[in-house]
Amino acid sequence: MRTEIVPIRPTHSMIAAPATNAMGTTRRVTVDLRDVIDADLSIIVAKGGTTQPGVAPAVRVRALYGDGAQAAMGGSIYPIISPTPVITGTIGEATVNINSPAGSYTLFASTTANFGIGDLIAIASKDLTAFEVHRVAATVASGLWLDSPLVGTFLAAGSADIRSKAEQWMCRVEGGSVYEVVIDQAATATGSPVLSAVWGVLRTGAKRVRYSS
């Protein structure tokens, strides 16, 4: 009888698909990590219009129950992370101008006004089936030069919106717990809605497989 350790690759998963959240509402996403060792969560909050909210949305990640909740001394009360989004500055807004294919670093945009180097931008199709975030490396005559290639292809002019002032937070959490990601906008009813999404890299570690001799 012999035993071998078989490594398992991390699993990339969309935990919560992009959704529009109106001001005055709260979005709650449950993340069940009871069967993984740990995970990296990527939380995206992007602007859905050009009017900044009157009060910054609250973003929280907290353990609800399990080992992580015990470590967080209650979990449902004490957040693991609680960043505050920035709600200052003029939001750049444009639409995809012409075909911007997957793998390209150039995003053809209807305008580059109010977009600048270093901006984190969100590209969202009208039906939210495509949603990406990239950082602007440069502005060019035809649009925006990105620091990472497009994942999807944006074909028709006007098929997707581009807005600046998106934000992203990375959070590593321990497995063995159920977590909740909260995007809380209940404190204000003013401002454009936001788009939010949660991605994750889930690691199940290595397992031992027993073989018969």
C-alpha positions, -999 to +999 in steps of 0.1 A: +000+000+000+014+034-009+002+069-005+008+099-029+000+135-024-019+149-054-018+187-057-049+205-067-048+237-088-066+268-074-101+272-088-110+306-102-147+313-097-172+341-101-189+341-068-214+369-074-222+380-110-222+417-118-254+434-105-267+470-104-273+483-069-294+514-064-285+539-036-305+532-005-301+494-008-278+467+004-264+438-015-254+407+005-234+378-010-229+345+009-196+327+003-194+291+015-158+282+021-163+253+045-147+228+021-116+249+011-083+257+029-085+294+021-095+318-006-086+352-022-117+373-027-117+401-052-145+427-046-153+452-074-174+483-069-178+503-101-198+534-109-231+530-127-234+566-136-216+600-133-231+612-100-211+604-069-231+591-039-238+615-010-223+590+014-197+564+006-210+528+004-198+505+032-180+474+020-176+446+045-164+410+045-172+390+077-174+354+088-209+342+097-201+309+113-174+282+114-137+285+124-133+319+108-163+333+128-148+322+160-114+338+151-133+370+143-149+370+178-184+367+166-180+373+129-215+386+123-205+418+143-168+423+136-159+426+099-127+410+086-122+440+062-142+472+060-127+495+033-143+529+025-148+536-012-136+570-024-165+592-036-146+623-048-134+633-083-151+635-117-162+602-132-151+596-167-179+581-189-177+567-224-190+539-246-171+513-266-167+531-300-157+503-324-147+466-322-123+460-293-112+424-295-102+400-267-064+401-261-061+438-272-046+464-250-065+492-268-101+499-257-117+521-284-138+546-266-162+574-277-142+599-256-112+600-232-124+631-213-120+627-175-100+595-179-064+596-167-033+574-163-037+551-133-075+552-133-092+518-126-120+516-151-150+493-154-163+480-188-198+467-186-220+455-214-255+469-214-269+435-202-240+430-177-231+397-193-196+411-198-179+430-170-142+437-167-119+461-148-086+474-160-061+501-152-054+529-177-018+530-188-022+558-213-048+578-232-045+577-270-064+593-299-086+563-304-093+555-268-076+540-237-044+519-236-048+494-208-022+477-186-038+443-191-054+427-222-092+426-227-107+392-217-138+396-238-146+411-272-167+442-273-181+444-308-208+469-316-204+506-310-223+516-279-227+480-266-208+486-234-203+515-210-169+526-197-165+545-164-136+555-142-134+556-104-139+518-101-124+502-070-112+467-062-103+451-029-084+418-023-091+399+008-076+365+019-099+346+042-095+312+059-115+282+049-138+263+072-164+291+074-193+308+056-186+344+049-207+373+038-197+402+015-218+433+021-221+463-002-241+486+019-256+518+003-285+522+028-270+554+042-279+575+012-305+576-015-286+601-037-262+594-065-259+570-094-262+533-088-231+512-085-221+479-102-207+452-079-192+418-084-172+392-064-146+369-078-126+343-059-096+320-061-104+290-040-077+266-028-084+231-016-047+223-011-033+189-016-049+156-008-035+122-001-045+094-024-040+058-012-031+032-038-031-005-035+003-022-040 
